[in-house]
Structures are given as C-alpha cells and as structure tokens.
Amino acid sequence: MADHGHASDIPQMDYPEHERTYVGFVHFAEVGTVACLAIVAALAVGGTKHAWGTAIIGTLLTLVGTGIGIAAPSIGWRATLVPFVLMLLALLLY
C-alpha cells in the first residue's frame, strides 16, 4: 500500500503570510473593480455624448486614482471612486 505519511522536510503552513496575501488580493480586486467601472463610464461619456476629451481626462484620472488606491491601502477603492463619480456626472450633465 502507498504510504500516506508526510515527509518531515516539508515546512509547516505560514498562515500569517496566507492571510496577508488574501488581504492584498481582496484590496487589489476592490480597486480594480471600481477602476473598471470608471473606465466604462468614461467610454460611455465619449461614445454617447461625443465628449472624448472629457473621457480621456476621466481615464487618466482613473489611472492616477488606481495607482494611489493600490499604493495606499487606507484609501483603497475610494481613490478610484472620484473619477467614477465625475464620469457619471459628465454622463448626466452633457
């Protein structure tokens, strides 16, 4: 029969590192989701209102907000929420 015992040279699981990786993944997913929504809103402004200048500015603001949101976990997805709201306002007001 096969031996189902574990080898003694395999290290134990590093649970704090697993938790840190999970928190980082969730943080990245939150920021990325709001950034995608903001870019879609910018494309909607450009495509439906023909305001491509505003859409480009919104996309650039989204890229800056995404960088800030990823670099600063305390701010997180709120940094990309600003261009998203601005693009929604542009979509409504143009």
Biopython code that builds the backbone (N, CA, C, O; Angstrom):
import numpy as np
from Bio.PDB.StructureBuilder import StructureBuilder

atoms = [
    (1, "MET", "N", (0.821, -1.175, 0.000)),
    (1, "MET", "CA", (0.000, 0.000, 0.000)),
    (1, "MET", "C", (0.871, 1.247, 0.000)),
    (1, "MET", "O", (2.031, 1.216, 0.410)),
    (2, "ALA", "N", (0.298, 2.322, -0.460)),
    (2, "ALA", "CA", (1.026, 3.592, -0.516)),
    (2, "ALA", "C", (1.153, 4.189, 0.872)),
    (2, "ALA", "O", (0.250, 4.086, 1.702)),
    (3, "ASP", "N", (2.263, 4.798, 1.094)),
    (3, "ASP", "CA", (2.495, 5.465, 2.368)),
    (3, "ASP", "C", (1.883, 6.862, 2.310)),
    (3, "ASP", "O", (2.276, 7.663, 1.463)),
    (4, "HIS", "N", (0.942, 7.171, 3.178)),
    (4, "HIS", "CA", (0.272, 8.468, 3.178)),
    (4, "HIS", "C", (0.867, 9.428, 4.203)),
    (4, "HIS", "O", (0.293, 10.488, 4.455)),
    (5, "GLY", "N", (1.946, 9.095, 4.769)),
    (5, "GLY", "CA", (2.595, 9.981, 5.733)),
    (5, "GLY", "C", (3.260, 11.154, 5.016)),
    (5, "GLY", "O", (3.621, 11.052, 3.843)),
    (6, "HIS", "N", (3.411, 12.234, 5.710)),
    (6, "HIS", "CA", (4.038, 13.420, 5.133)),
    (6, "HIS", "C", (5.530, 13.380, 5.401)),
    (6, "HIS", "O", (5.987, 12.889, 6.433)),
    (7, "ALA", "N", (6.262, 13.901, 4.460)),
    (7, "ALA", "CA", (7.713, 13.953, 4.626)),
    (7, "ALA", "C", (8.057, 14.955, 5.718)),
    (7, "ALA", "O", (7.355, 15.946, 5.919)),
    (8, "SER", "N", (9.127, 14.684, 6.403)),
    (8, "SER", "CA", (9.496, 15.557, 7.516)),
    (8, "SER", "C", (10.185, 16.831, 7.055)),
    (8, "SER", "O", (10.376, 17.750, 7.851)),
    (9, "ASP", "N", (10.567, 16.901, 5.765)),
    (9, "ASP", "CA", (11.258, 18.095, 5.288)),
    (9, "ASP", "C", (10.312, 19.157, 4.742)),
    (9, "ASP", "O", (10.771, 20.217, 4.318)),
    (10, "ILE", "N", (9.002, 18.906, 4.738)),
    (10, "ILE", "CA", (8.036, 19.891, 4.260)),
    (10, "ILE", "C", (7.751, 20.873, 5.394)),
    (10, "ILE", "O", (7.392, 20.453, 6.495)),
    (11, "PRO", "N", (7.904, 22.175, 5.142)),
    (11, "PRO", "CA", (7.666, 23.150, 6.214)),
    (11, "PRO", "C", (6.177, 23.276, 6.541)),
    (11, "PRO", "O", (5.312, 22.956, 5.726)),
    (12, "GLN", "N", (5.917, 23.738, 7.721)),
    (12, "GLN", "CA", (4.533, 23.969, 8.138)),
    (12, "GLN", "C", (3.957, 25.149, 7.360)),
    (12, "GLN", "O", (4.696, 25.972, 6.820)),
    (13, "MET", "N", (2.641, 25.217, 7.312)),
    (13, "MET", "CA", (1.973, 26.301, 6.609)),
    (13, "MET", "C", (2.232, 27.629, 7.316)),
    (13, "MET", "O", (2.256, 27.693, 8.545)),
    (14, "ASP", "N", (2.423, 28.672, 6.537)),
    (14, "ASP", "CA", (2.664, 30.007, 7.073)),
    (14, "ASP", "C", (1.346, 30.781, 7.005)),
    (14, "ASP", "O", (1.103, 31.523, 6.053)),
    (15, "TYR", "N", (0.508, 30.604, 8.010)),
    (15, "TYR", "CA", (-0.827, 31.190, 7.989)),
    (15, "TYR", "C", (-0.831, 32.717, 8.002)),
    (15, "TYR", "O", (-1.671, 33.304, 7.322)),
    (16, "PRO", "N", (0.043, 33.388, 8.724)),
    (16, "PRO", "CA", (0.046, 34.853, 8.621)),
    (16, "PRO", "C", (0.357, 35.343, 7.203)),
    (16, "PRO", "O", (-0.191, 36.351, 6.757)),
    (17, "GLU", "N", (1.221, 34.639, 6.509)),
    (17, "GLU", "CA", (1.530, 35.024, 5.131)),
    (17, "GLU", "C", (0.340, 34.744, 4.214)),
    (17, "GLU", "O", (0.095, 35.509, 3.281)),
    (18, "HIS", "N", (-0.391, 33.681, 4.456)),
    (18, "HIS", "CA", (-1.609, 33.404, 3.680)),
    (18, "HIS", "C", (-2.643, 34.503, 3.900)),
    (18, "HIS", "O", (-3.277, 34.969, 2.953)),
    (19, "GLU", "N", (-2.807, 34.910, 5.142)),
    (19, "GLU", "CA", (-3.765, 35.980, 5.449)),
    (19, "GLU", "C", (-3.354, 37.288, 4.775)),
    (19, "GLU", "O", (-4.200, 37.999, 4.233)),
    (20, "ARG", "N", (-2.072, 37.604, 4.806)),
    (20, "ARG", "CA", (-1.586, 38.836, 4.187)),
    (20, "ARG", "C", (-1.809, 38.800, 2.674)),
    (20, "ARG", "O", (-2.190, 39.808, 2.079)),
    (21, "THR", "N", (-1.575, 37.655, 2.058)),
    (21, "THR", "CA", (-1.802, 37.518, 0.621)),
    (21, "THR", "C", (-3.275, 37.665, 0.289)),
    (21, "THR", "O", (-3.622, 38.309, -0.701)),
    (22, "TYR", "N", (-4.142, 37.082, 1.093)),
    (22, "TYR", "CA", (-5.580, 37.177, 0.862)),
    (22, "TYR", "C", (-6.057, 38.625, 0.977)),
    (22, "TYR", "O", (-6.835, 39.094, 0.147)),
    (23, "VAL", "N", (-5.597, 39.318, 1.992)),
    (23, "VAL", "CA", (-5.986, 40.726, 2.175)),
    (23, "VAL", "C", (-5.502, 41.554, 0.988)),
    (23, "VAL", "O", (-6.227, 42.427, 0.511)),
    (24, "GLY", "N", (-4.297, 41.294, 0.508)),
    (24, "GLY", "CA", (-3.784, 42.006, -0.658)),
    (24, "GLY", "C", (-4.589, 41.718, -1.912)),
    (24, "GLY", "O", (-4.836, 42.617, -2.717)),
    (25, "PHE", "N", (-4.998, 40.470, -2.081)),
    (25, "PHE", "CA", (-5.809, 40.119, -3.243)),
    (25, "PHE", "C", (-7.165, 40.806, -3.205)),
    (25, "PHE", "O", (-7.619, 41.328, -4.223)),
    (26, "VAL", "N", (-7.809, 40.813, -2.062)),
    (26, "VAL", "CA", (-9.111, 41.468, -1.938)),
    (26, "VAL", "C", (-8.973, 42.968, -2.180)),
    (26, "VAL", "O", (-9.824, 43.568, -2.836)),
    (27, "HIS", "N", (-7.921, 43.573, -1.663)),
    (27, "HIS", "CA", (-7.674, 45.006, -1.871)),
    (27, "HIS", "C", (-7.505, 45.305, -3.355)),
    (27, "HIS", "O", (-8.101, 46.252, -3.869)),
    (28, "PHE", "N", (-6.695, 44.505, -4.048)),
    (28, "PHE", "CA", (-6.483, 44.701, -5.477)),
    (28, "PHE", "C", (-7.778, 44.500, -6.265)),
    (28, "PHE", "O", (-8.043, 45.234, -7.217)),
    (29, "ALA", "N", (-8.577, 43.520, -5.878)),
    (29, "ALA", "CA", (-9.839, 43.263, -6.572)),
    (29, "ALA", "C", (-10.818, 44.420, -6.383)),
    (29, "ALA", "O", (-11.524, 44.787, -7.323)),
    (30, "GLU", "N", (-10.871, 44.994, -5.190)),
    (30, "GLU", "CA", (-11.763, 46.134, -4.955)),
    (30, "GLU", "C", (-11.363, 47.335, -5.801)),
    (30, "GLU", "O", (-12.199, 47.940, -6.471)),
    (31, "VAL", "N", (-10.068, 47.678, -5.764)),
    (31, "VAL", "CA", (-9.589, 48.831, -6.528)),
    (31, "VAL", "C", (-9.772, 48.585, -8.027)),
    (31, "VAL", "O", (-10.190, 49.483, -8.759)),
    (32, "GLY", "N", (-9.462, 47.385, -8.477)),
    (32, "GLY", "CA", (-9.604, 47.064, -9.892)),
    (32, "GLY", "C", (-11.034, 47.098, -10.383)),
    (32, "GLY", "O", (-11.290, 47.513, -11.513)),
    (33, "THR", "N", (-11.967, 46.671, -9.558)),
    (33, "THR", "CA", (-13.377, 46.686, -9.946)),
    (33, "THR", "C", (-13.882, 48.109, -10.129)),
    (33, "THR", "O", (-14.534, 48.412, -11.128)),
    (34, "VAL", "N", (-13.587, 48.979, -9.178)),
    (34, "VAL", "CA", (-14.034, 50.370, -9.290)),
    (34, "VAL", "C", (-13.325, 51.061, -10.451)),
    (34, "VAL", "O", (-13.930, 51.900, -11.118)),
    (35, "ALA", "N", (-12.057, 50.730, -10.711)),
    (35, "ALA", "CA", (-11.339, 51.309, -11.840)),
    (35, "ALA", "C", (-11.973, 50.886, -13.159)),
    (35, "ALA", "O", (-12.096, 51.705, -14.070)),
    (36, "CYS", "N", (-12.373, 49.637, -13.278)),
    (36, "CYS", "CA", (-13.048, 49.169, -14.497)),
    (36, "CYS", "C", (-14.370, 49.888, -14.700)),
    (36, "CYS", "O", (-14.715, 50.261, -15.821)),
    (37, "LEU", "N", (-15.107, 50.083, -13.618)),
    (37, "LEU", "CA", (-16.370, 50.815, -13.719)),
    (37, "LEU", "C", (-16.141, 52.252, -14.168)),
    (37, "LEU", "O", (-16.909, 52.785, -14.970)),
    (38, "ALA", "N", (-15.088, 52.881, -13.656)),
    (38, "ALA", "CA", (-14.788, 54.257, -14.036)),
    (38, "ALA", "C", (-14.391, 54.356, -15.503)),
    (38, "ALA", "O", (-14.780, 55.303, -16.186)),
    (39, "ILE", "N", (-13.626, 53.394, -15.990)),
    (39, "ILE", "CA", (-13.235, 53.425, -17.406)),
    (39, "ILE", "C", (-14.432, 53.165, -18.307)),
    (39, "ILE", "O", (-14.544, 53.767, -19.375)),
    (40, "VAL", "N", (-15.320, 52.287, -17.894)),
    (40, "VAL", "CA", (-16.542, 52.048, -18.674)),
    (40, "VAL", "C", (-17.404, 53.308, -18.702)),
    (40, "VAL", "O", (-17.985, 53.640, -19.736)),
    (41, "ALA", "N", (-17.489, 54.007, -17.576)),
    (41, "ALA", "CA", (-18.244, 55.263, -17.547)),
    (41, "ALA", "C", (-17.589, 56.296, -18.452)),
    (41, "ALA", "O", (-18.293, 57.047, -19.127)),
    (42, "ALA", "N", (-16.255, 56.355, -18.484)),
    (42, "ALA", "CA", (-15.566, 57.290, -19.372)),
    (42, "ALA", "C", (-15.830, 56.947, -20.835)),
    (42, "ALA", "O", (-16.029, 57.840, -21.659)),
    (43, "LEU", "N", (-15.831, 55.666, -21.155)),
    (43, "LEU", "CA", (-16.152, 55.261, -22.527)),
    (43, "LEU", "C", (-17.595, 55.596, -22.882)),
    (43, "LEU", "O", (-17.891, 55.934, -24.028)),
    (44, "ALA", "N", (-18.483, 55.506, -21.919)),
    (44, "ALA", "CA", (-19.877, 55.886, -22.165)),
    (44, "ALA", "C", (-19.989, 57.382, -22.430)),
    (44, "ALA", "O", (-20.761, 57.800, -23.292)),
    (45, "VAL", "N", (-19.232, 58.189, -21.703)),
    (45, "VAL", "CA", (-19.235, 59.635, -21.947)),
    (45, "VAL", "C", (-18.720, 59.928, -23.351)),
    (45, "VAL", "O", (-19.307, 60.728, -24.078)),
    (46, "GLY", "N", (-17.639, 59.288, -23.723)),
    (46, "GLY", "CA", (-17.091, 59.524, -25.056)),
    (46, "GLY", "C", (-17.978, 58.998, -26.165)),
    (46, "GLY", "O", (-18.130, 59.643, -27.202)),
    (47, "GLY", "N", (-18.556, 57.846, -25.956)),
    (47, "GLY", "CA", (-19.347, 57.225, -27.013)),
    (47, "GLY", "C", (-20.731, 57.803, -27.183)),
    (47, "GLY", "O", (-21.197, 57.952, -28.313)),
    (48, "THR", "N", (-21.400, 58.131, -26.100)),
    (48, "THR", "CA", (-22.784, 58.616, -26.220)),
    (48, "THR", "C", (-22.884, 60.132, -26.304)),
    (48, "THR", "O", (-23.783, 60.659, -26.960)),
    (49, "LYS", "N", (-21.974, 60.833, -25.649)),
    (49, "LYS", "CA", (-22.032, 62.298, -25.640)),
    (49, "LYS", "C", (-21.004, 62.922, -26.575)),
    (49, "LYS", "O", (-20.984, 64.142, -26.739)),
    (50, "HIS", "N", (-20.159, 62.117, -27.186)),
    (50, "HIS", "CA", (-19.095, 62.564, -28.087)),
    (50, "HIS", "C", (-18.187, 63.574, -27.414)),
    (50, "HIS", "O", (-17.732, 64.525, -28.049)),
    (51, "ALA", "N", (-17.923, 63.376, -26.144)),
    (51, "ALA", "CA", (-17.024, 64.221, -25.370)),
    (51, "ALA", "C", (-15.760, 63.419, -25.069)),
    (51, "ALA", "O", (-15.504, 63.045, -23.924)),
    (52, "TRP", "N", (-14.982, 63.164, -26.108)),
    (52, "TRP", "CA", (-13.818, 62.300, -25.963)),
    (52, "TRP", "C", (-12.722, 62.960, -25.136)),
    (52, "TRP", "O", (-11.935, 62.263, -24.496)),
    (53, "GLY", "N", (-12.655, 64.278, -25.136)),
    (53, "GLY", "CA", (-11.682, 64.962, -24.288)),
    (53, "GLY", "C", (-11.963, 64.707, -22.818)),
    (53, "GLY", "O", (-11.051, 64.430, -22.040)),
    (54, "THR", "N", (-13.221, 64.801, -22.447)),
    (54, "THR", "CA", (-13.618, 64.511, -21.073)),
    (54, "THR", "C", (-13.361, 63.051, -20.737)),
    (54, "THR", "O", (-12.946, 62.731, -19.623)),
    (55, "ALA", "N", (-13.606, 62.165, -21.698)),
    (55, "ALA", "CA", (-13.376, 60.737, -21.470)),
    (55, "ALA", "C", (-11.898, 60.441, -21.261)),
    (55, "ALA", "O", (-11.545, 59.612, -20.422)),
    (56, "ILE", "N", (-11.027, 61.113, -22.019)),
    (56, "ILE", "CA", (-9.588, 60.896, -21.848)),
    (56, "ILE", "C", (-9.133, 61.409, -20.493)),
    (56, "ILE", "O", (-8.337, 60.758, -19.816)),
    (57, "ILE", "N", (-9.635, 62.575, -20.091)),
    (57, "ILE", "CA", (-9.283, 63.110, -18.776)),
    (57, "ILE", "C", (-9.784, 62.168, -17.678)),
    (57, "ILE", "O", (-9.078, 61.928, -16.699)),
    (58, "GLY", "N", (-10.990, 61.638, -17.834)),
    (58, "GLY", "CA", (-11.514, 60.685, -16.856)),
    (58, "GLY", "C", (-10.698, 59.413, -16.786)),
    (58, "GLY", "O", (-10.503, 58.852, -15.707)),
    (59, "THR", "N", (-10.217, 58.950, -17.943)),
    (59, "THR", "CA", (-9.388, 57.749, -17.960)),
    (59, "THR", "C", (-8.043, 58.001, -17.277)),
    (59, "THR", "O", (-7.552, 57.153, -16.532)),
    (60, "LEU", "N", (-7.458, 59.159, -17.530)),
    (60, "LEU", "CA", (-6.188, 59.492, -16.875)),
    (60, "LEU", "C", (-6.371, 59.648, -15.369)),
    (60, "LEU", "O", (-5.530, 59.196, -14.592)),
    (61, "LEU", "N", (-7.453, 60.278, -14.956)),
    (61, "LEU", "CA", (-7.737, 60.383, -13.522)),
    (61, "LEU", "C", (-7.951, 59.006, -12.898)),
    (61, "LEU", "O", (-7.568, 58.770, -11.753)),
    (62, "THR", "N", (-8.557, 58.112, -13.650)),
    (62, "THR", "CA", (-8.756, 56.752, -13.154)),
    (62, "THR", "C", (-7.427, 56.042, -12.968)),
    (62, "THR", "O", (-7.232, 55.341, -11.975)),
    (63, "LEU", "N", (-6.514, 56.214, -13.911)),
    (63, "LEU", "CA", (-5.200, 55.584, -13.783)),
    (63, "LEU", "C", (-4.437, 56.128, -12.578)),
    (63, "LEU", "O", (-3.794, 55.370, -11.851)),
    (64, "VAL", "N", (-4.509, 57.437, -12.369)),
    (64, "VAL", "CA", (-3.843, 58.030, -11.200)),
    (64, "VAL", "C", (-4.498, 57.533, -9.915)),
    (64, "VAL", "O", (-3.808, 57.168, -8.963)),
    (65, "GLY", "N", (-5.828, 57.520, -9.890)),
    (65, "GLY", "CA", (-6.539, 57.042, -8.704)),
    (65, "GLY", "C", (-6.279, 55.581, -8.413)),
    (65, "GLY", "O", (-6.221, 55.176, -7.252)),
    (66, "THR", "N", (-6.124, 54.789, -9.457)),
    (66, "THR", "CA", (-5.820, 53.372, -9.263)),
    (66, "THR", "C", (-4.445, 53.190, -8.645)),
    (66, "THR", "O", (-4.265, 52.371, -7.744)),
    (67, "GLY", "N", (-3.481, 53.952, -9.126)),
    (67, "GLY", "CA", (-2.144, 53.881, -8.545)),
    (67, "GLY", "C", (-2.133, 54.291, -7.082)),
    (67, "GLY", "O", (-1.485, 53.653, -6.253)),
    (68, "ILE", "N", (-2.853, 55.356, -6.774)),
    (68, "ILE", "CA", (-2.935, 55.808, -5.387)),
    (68, "ILE", "C", (-3.674, 54.777, -4.538)),
    (68, "ILE", "O", (-3.258, 54.482, -3.418)),
    (69, "GLY", "N", (-4.757, 54.234, -5.062)),
    (69, "GLY", "CA", (-5.539, 53.253, -4.312)),
    (69, "GLY", "C", (-4.783, 51.971, -4.022)),
    (69, "GLY", "O", (-4.943, 51.382, -2.953)),
    (70, "ILE", "N", (-3.958, 51.534, -4.967)),
    (70, "ILE", "CA", (-3.180, 50.324, -4.742)),
    (70, "ILE", "C", (-2.034, 50.594, -3.772)),
    (70, "ILE", "O", (-1.713, 49.756, -2.930)),
    (71, "ALA", "N", (-1.417, 51.777, -3.897)),
    (71, "ALA", "CA", (-0.270, 52.087, -3.046)),
    (71, "ALA", "C", (-0.667, 52.394, -1.608)),
    (71, "ALA", "O", (0.110, 52.156, -0.684)),
    (72, "ALA", "N", (-1.872, 52.920, -1.415)),
    (72, "ALA", "CA", (-2.309, 53.315, -0.070)),
    (72, "ALA", "C", (-3.529, 52.485, 0.324)),
    (72, "ALA", "O", (-4.654, 52.840, -0.028)),
    (73, "PRO", "N", (-3.323, 51.392, 1.046)),
    (73, "PRO", "CA", (-4.457, 50.542, 1.427)),
    (73, "PRO", "C", (-5.493, 51.257, 2.291)),
    (73, "PRO", "O", (-6.656, 50.853, 2.313)),
    (74, "SER", "N", (-5.095, 52.305, 3.000)),
    (74, "SER", "CA", (-6.077, 53.023, 3.822)),
    (74, "SER", "C", (-7.077, 53.779, 2.957)),
    (74, "SER", "O", (-8.221, 53.974, 3.368)),
    (75, "ILE", "N", (-6.664, 54.210, 1.764)),
    (75, "ILE", "CA", (-7.569, 54.902, 0.842)),
    (75, "ILE", "C", (-8.323, 53.876, 0.005)),
    (75, "ILE", "O", (-9.547, 53.935, -0.113)),
    (76, "GLY", "N", (-7.589, 52.946, -0.569)),
    (76, "GLY", "CA", (-8.182, 51.835, -1.302)),
    (76, "GLY", "C", (-9.025, 52.247, -2.486)),
    (76, "GLY", "O", (-8.609, 53.073, -3.299)),
    (77, "TRP", "N", (-10.210, 51.672, -2.586)),
    (77, "TRP", "CA", (-11.080, 51.874, -3.729)),
    (77, "TRP", "C", (-11.672, 53.272, -3.773)),
    (77, "TRP", "O", (-12.209, 53.668, -4.808)),
    (78, "ARG", "N", (-11.595, 54.031, -2.693)),
    (78, "ARG", "CA", (-12.160, 55.382, -2.688)),
    (78, "ARG", "C", (-11.424, 56.311, -3.636)),
    (78, "ARG", "O", (-12.007, 57.276, -4.131)),
    (79, "ALA", "N", (-10.152, 56.035, -3.897)),
    (79, "ALA", "CA", (-9.378, 56.875, -4.812)),
    (79, "ALA", "C", (-9.908, 56.756, -6.241)),
    (79, "ALA", "O", (-9.893, 57.740, -6.980)),
    (80, "THR", "N", (-10.366, 55.596, -6.635)),
    (80, "THR", "CA", (-10.912, 55.437, -7.984)),
    (80, "THR", "C", (-12.397, 55.762, -8.036)),
    (80, "THR", "O", (-12.978, 55.841, -9.119)),
    (81, "LEU", "N", (-13.007, 55.949, -6.891)),
    (81, "LEU", "CA", (-14.413, 56.332, -6.870)),
    (81, "LEU", "C", (-14.602, 57.769, -7.352)),
    (81, "LEU", "O", (-15.637, 58.101, -7.930)),
    (82, "VAL", "N", (-13.614, 58.612, -7.116)),
    (82, "VAL", "CA", (-13.705, 60.019, -7.512)),
    (82, "VAL", "C", (-13.869, 60.165, -9.027)),
    (82, "VAL", "O", (-14.818, 60.819, -9.458)),
    (83, "PRO", "N", (-12.983, 59.583, -9.865)),
    (83, "PRO", "CA", (-13.217, 59.709, -11.308)),
    (83, "PRO", "C", (-14.483, 59.000, -11.780)),
    (83, "PRO", "O", (-15.103, 59.424, -12.755)),
    (84, "PHE", "N", (-14.866, 57.931, -11.102)),
    (84, "PHE", "CA", (-16.104, 57.243, -11.475)),
    (84, "PHE", "C", (-17.304, 58.160, -11.286)),
    (84, "PHE", "O", (-18.159, 58.252, -12.167)),
    (85, "VAL", "N", (-17.374, 58.833, -10.156)),
    (85, "VAL", "CA", (-18.482, 59.755, -9.899)),
    (85, "VAL", "C", (-18.430, 60.923, -10.871)),
    (85, "VAL", "O", (-19.467, 61.364, -11.365)),
    (86, "LEU", "N", (-17.236, 61.429, -11.150)),
    (86, "LEU", "CA", (-17.115, 62.530, -12.110)),
    (86, "LEU", "C", (-17.587, 62.122, -13.502)),
    (86, "LEU", "O", (-18.231, 62.912, -14.192)),
    (87, "MET", "N", (-17.277, 60.910, -13.917)),
    (87, "MET", "CA", (-17.721, 60.448, -15.232)),
    (87, "MET", "C", (-19.233, 60.226, -15.266)),
    (87, "MET", "O", (-19.877, 60.473, -16.286)),
    (88, "LEU", "N", (-19.793, 59.761, -14.153)),
    (88, "LEU", "CA", (-21.250, 59.626, -14.106)),
    (88, "LEU", "C", (-21.928, 60.990, -14.170)),
    (88, "LEU", "O", (-22.953, 61.152, -14.832)),
    (89, "LEU", "N", (-21.352, 61.961, -13.484)),
    (89, "LEU", "CA", (-21.898, 63.318, -13.564)),
    (89, "LEU", "C", (-21.776, 63.888, -14.973)),
    (89, "LEU", "O", (-22.699, 64.539, -15.463)),
    (90, "ALA", "N", (-20.644, 63.645, -15.624)),
    (90, "ALA", "CA", (-20.468, 64.100, -17.005)),
    (90, "ALA", "C", (-21.467, 63.415, -17.924)),
    (90, "ALA", "O", (-21.968, 64.022, -18.870)),
    (91, "LEU", "N", (-21.751, 62.166, -17.648)),
    (91, "LEU", "CA", (-22.723, 61.438, -18.478)),
    (91, "LEU", "C", (-24.119, 62.010, -18.315)),
    (91, "LEU", "O", (-24.893, 62.060, -19.271)),
    (92, "LEU", "N", (-24.436, 62.439, -17.104)),
    (92, "LEU", "CA", (-25.762, 63.004, -16.854)),
    (92, "LEU", "C", (-25.898, 64.455, -17.321)),
    (92, "LEU", "O", (-26.974, 64.858, -17.764)),
    (93, "LEU", "N", (-24.829, 65.240, -17.230)),
    (93, "LEU", "CA", (-24.933, 66.673, -17.466)),
    (93, "LEU", "C", (-24.626, 67.099, -18.887)),
    (93, "LEU", "O", (-25.039, 68.189, -19.283)),
    (94, "TYR", "N", (-23.926, 66.302, -19.674)),
    (94, "TYR", "CA", (-23.628, 66.704, -21.055)),
    (94, "TYR", "C", (-24.842, 66.590, -21.918)),
    (94, "TYR", "O", (-24.780, 66.887, -23.111)),
]
sb = StructureBuilder()
sb.init_structure("model")
sb.init_model(0)
sb.init_chain("A")
sb.init_seg("    ")
for serial, (resi, resn, name, xyz) in enumerate(atoms, 1):
    if name == "N":
        sb.init_residue(resn, " ", resi, " ")
    sb.init_atom(name, np.array(xyz, "f"), 0.0, 1.0, " ", f" {name:<3s}", serial, name[0])
structure = sb.get_structure()
